[in-house]
């Protein structure tokens, strides 16, 4: 059994929990899928943060955690002493919640963003934290009385969970793969061999080429959705392609010297796909794809090329890269059982030459008791070791861009708005959009 929730084992929930308890007593991560295990071992983390017109106290935070656990029972997994599916006792609630009083919200939410290494400092605490800062003198001129942040191991939560919890909806995970939709044996065998070879090659190359740990930073940016919608229509591209292009073009820099690449920007990006198969992960809904964006100085040419590249990838194949990385995760976990020292620290510092990961999470729209009083913009992002990430979090009125990157890239984040202003003023010729399997809604 890979994933436990009420939706996974309707009618057999008690039996499932009994088996789950027995498994985690032997190994706290026994119920993790290979994908979950990989993210846990890499100490990858995610965050959600928002300002609120409501205030918080410790009891209020404890009640919020109780609601979160009821809606997302996977939050009860993965730590020593875990009781999967059961409410937390008071001593655990006190340990994973924190409250501070502040004079103002200057610097928020950026000042709170980090790698969240504290989540893993104690193996007997749940793998998430909930924190709030309350303004000493009540709401400010913008009506903000508090700011809230939820931080978690990425092994427990993904972007779709954050979107569901924001709407006060159940975010429990049933079995996400479709065992009836079997990929051809040859395809599975080829991908398994590629995954095994990739794991071996990464281990070798990481120990030879892994760079020193780089200075890291976090930054956020909020852009009105209507601006992106209008400009995408003007350019004849998808909003998603426009966002990908704005970020990669601005971060790559101007002139002859580029921060990422002079020729091709290697990017991984994510999407949700309902056409699941038997090789998909049983926990995560997200699917990863790989893209290469040819560098061009003119932004209009570049964004249209990005749009065509994305459309071309999704028309051809949206499974092969995912199947390969699933096989790689499985190979790494198997190797770890025999040699616990692998993967080593150098492995996690090696990104295989990937310049950036672009993650578009489902729309976050506040609704219900979980997010009562929260106001846009809403921020949602991730940290993965040695990986430059931009997470796009769309709300009703804003899209936030949430950066976790080497410090050298962060200075160019502000150039995104300057680039947006510049392109909005340009006159451009009409362009026909290529077909694609997914658009931003």
N, C-alpha and C positions, 0 to 999 in steps of 0.2 A: 504494500500500500504506500502510495506516494504522498497524497494530499488529503487532509482530513477536514471536513466541514459538514454541516448539516445537509448541504445540497449534494455532497458526494455520496452519502450513505443513507439516503432516506429510508426509514423503516428499520435500519440496522445501526442507528447512531450509537446506542449504548455499547454494542459489541465492538464497534470501530474504536470508540474511545478507550475501551479496555485494552485492546491490542496496541493502541497508540501509547498508552501509559507504559506498557511493558517494554515497548521499543525504545522510548526515550530514556528509560532508566538505565539501559545499557549504553546508549549513545545519544546525547541531546540532539544531535543533528541527523538521527537515523531516518526521520521522515522526510528529509529534504530530498528533492530531486537533484539530478546532477547539476542542473543550472543553478538551483538554490545553493548547493554546496559550493560551487565555484565562486559565487558572489559572496558567500559567507567567508570563505577562506581568503578572499582578496580584501576583506574588510570594506567592501563597497557599501556606501550609504546613500540615503535619499532624504529629502526634506520637503516640508510644506510649511509656508508661513503666510500670515495675513494680519492686517490691522482689524480692530473691532471697535464698534461703538459701545460694546458691553465690557464690563470689568470682570476680573477673575479673582478667585481666592483658591486656597489649597483644596478645599472641599469641592469647589467647582471643577478644578482640574481632575480630581479623582473621579468625579462623576463622568467627566468627558472620557477618561480612559476606559471606564466601565462600558460606556456606550460604544467606543471604538472596538473593544474586544468582542462585544456582542455582535457587531456588524462584520468584523474581520477576525474570526477566531484563530487565524494563522499567527496572530500576534502573541498567542500563548505558547508558541513552539520555540525550540532551539536553544534553551538555556538549562543549566543544571538545576534540577528540582522542578522542571516545568510540569504542569498538569494540563495537557492539551484540552482546549475547549472549556476550561473551568475559569470562573472569575478569580481575579487576583486578591490575595489578602491585603490588609491595610499596610503592612510593612513593605510590601513590594510597590504599592501605589505611592507611598511616601518617598521611596528610593528613586522612582523614575519620573517624578514630577518636581518642578521647581518654579518658584515665583520670586520676582524682584520688583522693587519700586524704583521708577526712574523719573527724572525731572522733565525729560522731553524724549522725542523719538528720533533725534538727529542721528543719522548713520544707519538706522534700521531700514530694511532687514539685513543689509550687507554685513554689519558688524557682528551678526549672529552666525553667519555662514562659516562652516569649517568642514574638516574631514570627518568630524564626529567620532574620533577615536575613543572617546570616553564610553561609548556604547559597549565596547568590547573589553573594558578594563576589568570587569567582574563577570565571571562566567555563570554566576548564580542569580543574575538579574535579567529581566526581559530585554530583548534586543531592540528597544525603542525608548525614546524619551519625549516628554511633553513639557514645554516651558512657556511661561508667560511673563511679560513685563507690563506693569500697570503704571499709568501716569499719575504722579503724586497729586497733582492739582485738578484731576478730572479731565474730561475731554479737551483736546486742543482745538484750534480754530477750524480744523477739518473734521471735527467730530470724533477723532480717534481717542478712545479711552485706554486701549491696551493693544498689545501685539502678541500673537501666539505663534509658536513653532512646534511642529512635530518632526522628530528625526528618527530614522529607523535604519536597521540593516536592510540593504536592498534585497536580501534573501526573503524578506517577509512581505514587502510592499512594492508594487510597480505603479506606473503612472495612472493606469486605469483604476486601481484601488483608490488612489488619491481623489480621482474624479468622482468615484462612487461615494466615498465617505463625505466629500464636500456636499453632496446632495442628500446626506443622511440615509444612504442606501446600503444594502448588504454588499459586502466586498469579499465574502468567503469564496474560496476557490474549489470548484469541483474538478474532476479530471479533465484537463484542457485538450488533450490529444484526442484524435478521432481514430480509434482502433479499426473501424470498418473501412476507412479510406487508406488502404495500404499502398505505399509507393512501390514501384517495381523492384524486385529483388536486386537487379543489377544496379539500380540507382542507390539503393540502401548500402549495398556492398561497396560501391565506389566511394560514397560519402563517408562510410566508416573507415575505409583505408585512408582517405584524405584527412579525416579527423585525427586518426592515430599518427599519421606522418606529420601533420601540423603540430600536434602536441610535442612530438620528438624534436622537430626542427625548432620550435619556439624555445624549448628548454636549452638546446645547444646554443642557439643564437643569443638568447638572453644572457647566458653566462659568458658570452664573448663580447656582445655589443651593448648590453644594458647600460644606459647612462647613469650618472650619479643622480640622486634625488634632486629634482628641480624646485626652486622657490615657487610656491603655489599660491593662488589667490581665487577669490570669489567676487562676483559682481552681478548686479541685476539691472535690467532695463525694461521699461514699460512703454508700449506703443499702442496707440488707439487702433482698434480693429478696422474702423472705417477707412483709415488711411491706407492700410495694407490692401483692403478690398478694392478701393478705388484705383490704386496704382497697379495691382495685379490685372484688373480689367483693362486698364490703359495699355499695359505692356502685352496683354494677350497671354498671360501665364497663370499658373495656379498660385494661390496664396502661399502654399507650402514651398513651392520652388522659389518664390520671391524671398521668403524668409531665409531659406538655405543660402541663396545667392548673396543677400545683404550681409549675412554674418561672415561667410567665407571670403567674400571679396574685400570687406573692410578689414578683417583680421589679417589677411595676407599682406596688406600694406600697399603703399604706392611706390612707383618708381621701379628701378631695376632690381633692387634688393628686396626679396620677399621673405616674410617670416615663416611661411609654410612651404611653398614651392614656387619655382619660376615656371613650371610647365603644367603639372597636374596635381590637384588637391585630392588626396585619398580620404574618403569619408565613409563612415558607416552611418546608416540612418534606420529608424525604426518605424513600424506601422502595426496596426491591428489588422488581422485577417481572419475571416470566419471560415475560410476553406482549410480547416485543420487536417492533419494526416497522422498516421501512426508513429511517425518519428518526432513529432512535436513534443515539447516539454509538457509534463502533466500539471505543472503549476502555473507557469507564466503564459499570459495571453499574447505578449508582444512578439513580433517577428523582426529579425534584423536583416538588412540588405546592405550590399556593398556597392559604392559608386565612385567613379573617378570624374572629377570636374576639370575640364581643360581651362587653364588660366588664360584670361583675356583682359586687356586693359579697359576696353569699353564695357561699361556695366550692362547696357541694354543687350549687347551681343552675348555677354556672359550669362545673364539671367535666362535668356531664351535657350541657350545651350544647356544650362542646368535643367530647365524644364523638359527639354527633349531627352536628355540623358535619363532622368527619372522615369519618364513615360516609357522609354525603351526598355529599361530594366524590368519594369513591372508588367510589360506586355510579354516579355520572354519567359521569365522564371522568377518566382518569388520564394522558392523553397530551397534551392541548392546551397546557398550560403548558410541558411539556418540549419539545415541538416548537417552540414559539415561542422559547424561550431558545436552543435549538440554532441556529435561524435567526439570532438576534441575534449569537451567537458567530461564525458564518460571515460575517455582514455586517461585523463589527468586524475580523476577520482580513483580509478583502478590502480594506477601507478602509486598514488598516495597510500593506498592500503598496504602495499608491499614496502614502500620506502617513504615513511612519514615525513622525512625532511624535504621531499619534493611535493609540489613546486616550492622553490626557495625564494628568498627576497628579491634576487635579481630577476627572476621570472616576472614578478609583479611590476617591476620597473620598466619592462620592455613592452612596447605597444605595436611592434611589428611594422613600424613605418606609417601607421594610420595617423593622419594629421588631425582629424576631428571626428567626434560622434555628434550627430544631430538627432535629437529626440523630440518628437512632437507628441505630447500627451493628449488624451481626450479632453474635450472642453470641461472646464471647472466652473460650475454654476451653483452658487450657494442656495441651499434649500433645507428646511427642517431644523431640528434642535441641535444637530452637530455643529452647524456653522451660523447659528442665529447671531445677528449683529455684525458678522464679518463683511468687509467692504473690499471692493476691487481697488487696485490690482491684487491678484492672488499669485503667489510665487511657489514654484515647484521645481526641484532640481535634483542633481545627483553628483556624487563624487566616486570616481573609479581611479584606482592607482595608475598614475602616469598617462591618463587619457584626458585629452582636452574635450570638454563636453559643453554643448549649448542645448539646454532644454527649453522648448517652446511650450508655454502654458496658456492656452486661450481661455478667456472668460467671456462674459457678455459684451463688455465694452473695451477690454484691453487684452493684448497678448503680452505676456512677460517673457523676456529672454533671460535665462538663468545660466550664468557662466561659471564653470569650474575649470580653471586653466592655469598653465604656466604663467607666472607673473608677467613675462615679456609680452604676452598677448593682450593683457587687460587694458593697456594704454590705448589700444585701437578700438575698444568697445564703443567709446563715444563717437567714433567716426561713422558708426552705423547710422546715427540720426542725421549727420551731415550728408551722408550718401543718399539717404532717403529724401532729404530736402532737395538735393541737387537733381535727382531723377524725377521728382514730382514736377519740377519746373521745365523739364526738357520736352520738346516736341518729338514724338516718335511715330514711326510708320506702323500701320496695323500689322498684326501677327496672328496666324492661325494656331490655336493651341492643339498640340498632339494629344491623342487619347491616353487615358491612364485608368488604373483600377481603383484609385482612391483620391478623394479631394478633401480639403479642409472644410468642415461644415461649421 
